[in-house]
Amino acid sequence: MKRLIIGSVAACHYFPNFRQPKDIDVLTPAELTTSDRSLCNIESQWHDLAEEIIDSSANKVFADVDILYTLKLSHSYWDIHWNKTIYDIVSFKQNMACAGKPRQDLHDKLVTMWSKIHGAKKVNMNQNVDVFFNKNVDRIHDHDVLHELVAFNGRPMHEKIRLDLTNTWVDKDLFFSLDYQHQLDVALEEMMVVAIERGKLDVNKPKFAISGYLSKTHRLLIISMTKGWFAQFLVENTLALTSTVSKSRAMEKINFALNKLEKRNV
């Protein structure tokens, strides 16, 4: 009978400092009996990709580390135990050599499968700007104006990764041709704009509230506002995007933008 231990028990096998498990997750087509469960809390799983995962793991008892990381990453785009999922992903990134690399082909297959189970995201990033920024979202300020106010490098970074500025589509190749800091700046600028829009921030909001909205918008962008490679970038770079340094840079820009907006409204 094919079986493979996954989840936090497998992670603890490789990294003793990983979050302590509450149960044992096992990929197996076997149905567990009452006596099995009385020994410890065992959760069995089986799905369309289970056999491929088992066969591709070099370790036949505990899933390989990159498989464990890939499984966690594939779950992060849905609001299901999200805080725990992100916590575990950050733990993997801190423990894994080379900053942790997923098995991309398996990741993409898993995301397709979870989309059928949990629901596909209704995000269309290939639209005319006027169509995309419709009146379905309550916006106090113009989206493009906010981007100009919070821009780190003179002009909004998203302009560097759009082939056509009348369309919202962003180009993957252009994004990854940027140096790493500029990639982070693209994401941070979007987080700041969404924080101002959705958080309805103003100059009277305390710093801890602004910091909290940045974390909320990071999550919101991942689970509902983006998908595909950009959502994956946001997840895999959680540490960098939510670090004290990034939040300090972002809060300085947000405060600058809010003061400018207040003066315009006086």
N, C-alpha and C positions, 0 to 999 in steps of 0.2 A: 504494500500500500504506500503510495507516494505521500510524503509529508515534509514540511519544512517549517521551522520555528521562525516567526517574524516578530515585528513590534518591539516593545521596550525590553523584553527578555533577551531577544537576540542582540539588541543594541548594548545591553549591559554585559553580554558575553565579550564584546570587543572593548567597550569603554565602561569600566566599573563606576565612573563618576556620572554616568547617564541617569536620567530620572528613574527612580525605583519603580518597577512594574507592579501593577495590581492584579494582573492576570497573565496567562500565557496565550498568545495568539499563534495559531497553527494553520498553515495552509494544508488542507487535507480534504479529500472527498468523503472520508469516513464520518459516520454519525456517532457522536460521543454518547456513551451510556451514562446513566445516573451515577454509577460507581466511578467512572472517569472523573466526573465533576466533583464528587465528594472528596477526592484527594486534593484537588486545588481548582482554582477558577480557570478553566480552559475554554477558550473561544475558538471554535473551528470556523474556517472560511474556505469558500471555493467559488471560483468565478471563471470566466472564459480565458483569462490569461494566467491562471494559477499553475497549470502544467508547464507553460513556457517559463515561468519564473523559477519553478523547482528545477527544471532541466538545465537552466542557464546558470544556476548558482554553483560555484566551485565547492563551497562548503555545503555538505548535504544534510547537516543538522541545523545550523543557524544560517539564515540567508546572508549572502555576502553584504558587506557594508554599503557598497554603492547601490545595491538593490533595495536595502532598507531605506536609504536616503531617497531614492527614486520613488518608492511607494509613498513616503511622507509628502514629498514635493507634489505628487499628483493629486493628493487630497486637499491641498492648501487653497484651491480656487473656489471652494464651496464653504459656506458658513456652517460647518459641521465640526464641533469641538475645535474651533479655529485657533483659539489661544494656545491650547495644548499642542496642536500641530505646529504652529510657528515656533513655540518654545523648543520642540524637539528638533525642528529644522536648524535652528540656531545652534543647538547642542551638537548636532552632526557637523555643522560648519566649523565649530570650534575644535572638534576632535579629529576630523578627517584630514589626511595629508592633502596637499594641493588644493585646499579650500573646499574640497568636496565637489565631485563631478557626478551628475546623474547619468544613467544609461538613457540617452536621449530618445532612442527608438522605442524603448520600453515605456518611458515616460509618456510619449505621444500616444501610444496605444492605450495606456491606462486612462489618460485624459479623455480619449474618445469613448472608452467604455463607461467611465464615471458620468460623462455627459448624458448618456442614455439612461443611466440609473438615477442620477441626481438632478438632471435637467440641464439642457444646453444654455449657455449665456446668450442673451438677446442683445449683443453688442455689435454694432456695425460701424466700424471706423473708416469705411470707404464711402463717404458721403460729401456732398456739397456743404460747405461751412454753414450756409443759411438754413439748410435742412437739418443738419446735426444740432445746431444750437436753437432748437425750437422753444416754444413757450411751455413745454411740459415740465421743465425745471424752473422753479422760482428763483430768479437771479436778480439781486439788487444792483449789481454792477456788471458792466460789459466784460465778458470773459477775456477778450483780447487785451483790453486795457489793463486788467489785473496781471496778465502775463508780462506786459511791458513794465509794470511797476515793480514786480518781484524779480525781474531778470537779473541773473548774476553777472552776465557778460555783455552788458549793453543792450542787446536784443534778446528776445525769448529764444531759448535753446531749441524749441520745437521747430523753429523756422529752418534750422540746419538739417533736419531729417525729414522734411516734406518736399516731395518733388513738385507739388502743385499747391500753392498757398490758398487756392480757392477750394481745396479739398482737405478733409481732416486726416486722410491716410498718411501714416508715417512709415518710412522705409527702413526695414530691418538692416540692410547692408549699410546705409548711411549712419544709422545709430551705432552699430558696432565698429564703424570706422573712426568714431570719436575716441579720444583717450578716456580712460576710466572715470576721471573726475568729471568730465563733461557729460558722460552717461549718467552719473549720479545727479548732476545739475538738471538734466532733462526731467528726471523723476521728481526731484525736490521742488522744481518750479511747478510741476503739475500738482503735487501735494499741497503746496502753499495756496495755489489758486482755488483748489477744491475746498481747502480749510476755510478760506475767506467766504466763499460762496455758500457752502453747506452749513458752516458753523455760524454764519452771520456775525462774524467777528467785528469788533470796533475797538477804538483806542482805549476804552475803559476796561477791556478784558485783561485780567492778570496774566502774567507770563505762564504760570502753570496751566491755565486754561488753554492758551494757545498751543503749548507743548502737547497737551492732551488731544487737541483737535488734529494735530499733525499725525499722531499715532492712529487716530480714527480714520483719517483720510487715506493713510497707507493701506489699512485694512479694506476700506471701501473701494479703493481703486483695484485691489486684487480680486475681491469677490463679486463685484458687480459692474465696474466701469471699464475694465480692460479684460483682455484674454490673450491667449497665445504667448508669443515670445516676450512681450513687454510685461505681462503679468508674472511670468516666470522670473524675469529680471528683478522685479519688485520683491518677490519672495526670497530669491537667493541672495539678495543684497540688503536684507532686513537690518542686519547689524550696522552696516554703513549708513543706511538711510535714517535710522532712528537713534544713531549715536548722539552723544552730548554735543559733539562738534557740529554735526549736521543740523541738529535742532537749534543750536545757538546761531548758526548762519541764517537758518530759515526764519527764526523769530526776529532777527534784526531786519530782514527784508520785509516781513509781514508788518512790523511796526512802522517801517518807512511807508509802505503802501497805504496802511490805514490812516496815517497822518495826512498823506496827500489827498486821500479820498474825503477826509473830514473837511479839509480846507476847500475842496471843490464844492462841498455841499453847504458851506456857510453862506 
